[in-house]
Amino acid sequence: MKKTFFSLIFLMAAMQLFAQDNGVEMADSLRSSGKIYVVVICIVIILVGLLAYLFSIDKRLKKIEKESHNNK
């Protein structure tokens, strides 16, 4: 199962590499109109939200592990 999953991911990544030729025009148009900053800000907000969520999960998990360790 893992091999199939990783093979699929690598296949998709390889397809993305071939699709890079046409993406330059889109990036140039976004950059020239100033909309690239909106895209970058959206990506940063999403990544910061994911990181905050992961850190909160980690904090709760450490608390649960500490409580379970103290109960033994």
Backbone bond lengths (Angstrom), bond angles and torsions (degrees), N, CA, C in turn:
res aa  C-N    CA-C-N  psi(-1)  N-CA   C-N-CA  omega(-1)  CA-C   N-CA-C  phi
1 M - - - 1.450 - - 1.527 110.40 -
2 K 1.338 116.39 -44.93 1.454 119.78 -179.65 1.520 111.28 -64.60
3 K 1.323 116.34 -39.95 1.461 119.60 -179.91 1.523 110.57 -63.64
4 T 1.313 117.15 -40.10 1.456 120.91 178.95 1.515 110.57 -65.71
5 F 1.319 116.62 -42.58 1.463 121.57 179.99 1.524 110.76 -62.88
6 F 1.328 117.36 -48.18 1.457 120.47 -179.89 1.529 111.68 -66.85
7 S 1.316 117.10 -36.10 1.462 119.92 176.55 1.521 110.85 -62.73
8 L 1.323 116.60 -40.48 1.451 120.81 178.47 1.524 110.98 -65.40
9 I 1.310 116.73 -41.55 1.468 120.43 178.39 1.524 110.75 -63.85
10 F 1.324 117.69 -45.02 1.461 120.32 179.28 1.524 111.44 -64.91
11 L 1.313 117.53 -36.14 1.457 121.22 177.27 1.528 110.55 -64.31
12 M 1.320 116.49 -43.20 1.463 120.35 178.38 1.520 111.02 -65.53
13 A 1.321 117.56 -38.32 1.460 121.03 178.05 1.525 110.87 -65.11
14 A 1.315 116.81 -38.95 1.460 120.89 178.45 1.527 110.47 -65.72
15 M 1.320 117.12 -38.93 1.463 120.00 177.85 1.517 110.73 -65.47
16 Q 1.321 118.17 -36.06 1.456 121.76 177.68 1.519 111.02 -64.96
17 L 1.320 117.68 -35.61 1.457 120.31 179.60 1.523 111.10 -65.10
18 F 1.328 117.77 -36.69 1.457 120.59 177.98 1.525 111.75 -72.07
19 A 1.317 117.67 -24.22 1.459 121.24 -177.84 1.526 112.51 -85.84
20 Q 1.311 118.91 3.58 1.462 121.44 -176.04 1.528 113.26 -73.26
21 D 1.313 119.10 -19.86 1.456 120.79 -177.19 1.523 112.61 -62.45
22 N 1.321 118.38 -41.90 1.458 121.72 -177.19 1.521 112.49 -82.89
23 G 1.300 118.74 -16.55 1.456 121.65 -177.58 1.515 113.77 -72.38
24 V 1.324 117.89 -18.84 1.457 120.87 -177.94 1.519 110.43 -66.97
25 E 1.328 117.72 -40.19 1.459 120.84 178.78 1.516 111.36 -62.38
26 M 1.322 116.76 -40.95 1.451 120.19 179.51 1.523 110.44 -66.21
27 A 1.324 117.25 -41.94 1.456 120.47 179.39 1.526 110.87 -64.89
28 D 1.321 116.70 -38.89 1.466 120.06 178.07 1.519 111.54 -64.12
29 S 1.338 116.75 -41.34 1.466 119.27 179.96 1.529 110.75 -68.80
30 L 1.323 117.70 -38.29 1.465 120.02 177.14 1.523 110.83 -66.22
31 R 1.308 116.40 -39.57 1.458 120.95 -179.69 1.527 110.84 -67.58
32 S 1.327 117.46 -41.23 1.464 120.56 -177.84 1.520 112.05 -69.21
33 S 1.330 117.08 -31.50 1.468 119.58 179.72 1.527 112.15 -90.38
34 G 1.329 117.97 -5.22 1.461 121.00 178.65 1.514 113.62 84.22
35 K 1.311 118.09 2.72 1.464 120.82 -178.31 1.524 112.44 -78.57
36 I 1.322 117.19 -12.50 1.463 119.99 -179.94 1.525 110.71 -62.65
37 Y 1.337 115.67 -31.00 1.466 119.45 179.52 1.525 111.19 -67.39
38 V 1.317 116.63 -34.22 1.468 120.65 176.75 1.528 109.70 -65.22
39 V 1.317 116.17 -42.02 1.465 120.94 179.48 1.530 109.94 -64.06
40 V 1.330 116.14 -45.44 1.469 120.30 -179.68 1.517 110.54 -63.55
41 I 1.323 117.96 -42.57 1.470 121.07 179.32 1.524 110.55 -63.30
42 C 1.325 117.71 -41.02 1.475 120.60 178.06 1.521 111.02 -62.65
43 I 1.320 116.98 -43.20 1.464 120.44 179.07 1.514 110.70 -63.80
44 V 1.330 116.87 -42.23 1.471 120.57 179.50 1.522 110.55 -64.20
45 I 1.327 117.50 -42.56 1.470 120.39 178.89 1.522 110.87 -61.74
46 I 1.319 116.98 -42.95 1.469 120.65 179.25 1.521 110.54 -63.72
47 L 1.339 117.52 -44.80 1.467 120.35 -179.67 1.524 111.98 -65.81
48 V 1.335 117.09 -40.36 1.468 119.91 178.06 1.527 110.12 -64.60
49 G 1.324 116.96 -39.94 1.462 120.14 177.08 1.518 112.07 -63.05
50 L 1.327 116.72 -43.02 1.468 120.10 177.78 1.526 111.41 -64.03
51 L 1.327 116.65 -42.56 1.467 119.72 178.98 1.526 111.47 -64.44
52 A 1.324 116.83 -41.88 1.466 120.03 177.86 1.524 110.54 -62.41
53 Y 1.314 116.56 -41.19 1.462 121.07 178.26 1.530 110.90 -63.44
54 L 1.333 116.82 -43.92 1.462 120.28 179.49 1.521 111.60 -64.86
55 F 1.330 117.56 -41.19 1.456 119.94 178.39 1.526 111.45 -66.08
56 S 1.333 117.23 -36.74 1.467 118.68 178.26 1.531 110.67 -67.83
57 I 1.326 117.16 -38.87 1.465 120.43 176.23 1.525 110.12 -63.37
58 D 1.329 116.39 -42.81 1.465 120.64 179.31 1.523 110.83 -62.17
59 K 1.315 116.64 -41.78 1.471 120.88 179.85 1.531 110.71 -63.42
60 R 1.345 116.13 -44.74 1.466 119.21 178.72 1.523 111.85 -65.60
61 L 1.332 116.14 -38.17 1.457 120.37 179.84 1.520 111.01 -65.66
62 K 1.328 117.03 -41.86 1.467 119.92 176.83 1.517 110.80 -62.22
63 K 1.335 116.98 -38.82 1.464 120.60 178.69 1.528 110.64 -64.00
64 I 1.319 116.84 -43.49 1.472 120.89 179.59 1.522 110.24 -65.71
65 E 1.354 117.25 -41.12 1.462 120.24 178.17 1.529 111.13 -63.36
66 K 1.320 116.55 -39.90 1.466 120.24 179.93 1.531 110.20 -65.89
67 E 1.341 117.31 -41.93 1.455 120.73 178.82 1.527 111.03 -64.89
68 S 1.325 117.16 -40.67 1.457 119.41 -179.26 1.524 110.67 -70.54
69 H 1.320 117.23 -31.84 1.463 120.61 177.64 1.526 110.75 -70.39
70 N 1.331 117.31 -35.94 1.461 120.95 179.52 1.525 111.67 -72.85
71 N 1.313 118.74 -26.59 1.461 122.35 -179.30 1.518 112.51 -76.58
72 K 1.316 118.57 -16.74 1.464 120.81 -178.28 1.474 112.28 -79.41
